[in-house]
Amino acid sequence: MPSLDTPSLSAGWKIQIRVIKALLIRELTTRFGRENIGFLWMMAEPALFAVLVALLWRFVRGPEEHGIGIIAFTVSGYIPLVLFRHAVNRATGVLSANHGLLYHRQVKILDLVLARFLIELVGAMMAYVLVATVLFLAGLFPMPHDLGLFMLGWGYWSFISFAVALVIAPLSQMHELVEKLIPVTTYVMVPLSGAFHLMAWLTPGARVWLAWSPLVHGMEMMRFGMFGHLVWPHYSPGYPLAVAIGLTCLGLALSRRVRRTMAVE
């Protein structure tokens, strides 16, 4: 039997990598320009908002909540939440803003969504590291209890955020109403994300309902990986992964359908 055409697969992969790199440079230049701090703003913006929100919560709710420093707790939830909201909100306009690029066969809808998501992901990760380092030096942020579990939770959260963005991008092209509803929907997702509370703080009934949100599982893993014995975690490693894979498959199917029906000039 003939073997797989490995050189062709390798060449195709290299082409897609170059496409994504070009899209990243184009997106960064379009959004941040070449002056002032440029692309560093993608790190500075979430870091600044995270600190301001944390200080507000410190003023309103005191130094600790359930034995956890309120500033560290707020920052550890707010920055991932910014990643989800920005990734989903920016997915709504990705096809209309890059409509002409789809004329090139090498450019896929997946590439457009992935390029925008990678920018948000890198910015959120840089912001997290920056704020956590500064707060650690100030004695306001702990060393990770289990760095591996924290990174796994961050990976789940990022995968789910990307999968949702991949579904929203073609849906917003198919129905204008989606683009108008998404900003409101992302605000509604705040209590469903676990960003500002732990599952253990809720009643058993509320915990059962909230467990249907895949984001909560990633957040619980990150929080347990960060705070250790101060947290009584409630998460299922398999559930958020299954949801993310299902949403990715749905997003790819919708993207294929939209690509066939779009009139590209």
PyMOL commands that set and color helices and strands:
alter all, ss='L'
color gray80, all
select helices_A, chain A and resi 6-32+38-61+70-91+94-97+99-103+109-137+147-174+176-188+190-193+199-201+204-210+214-230+238-261
alter helices_A, ss='H'
color red, helices_A
select strands_A, chain A and resi 64-65+68-69
alter strands_A, ss='S'
color yellow, strands_A
deselect
rebuild
show_as cartoon
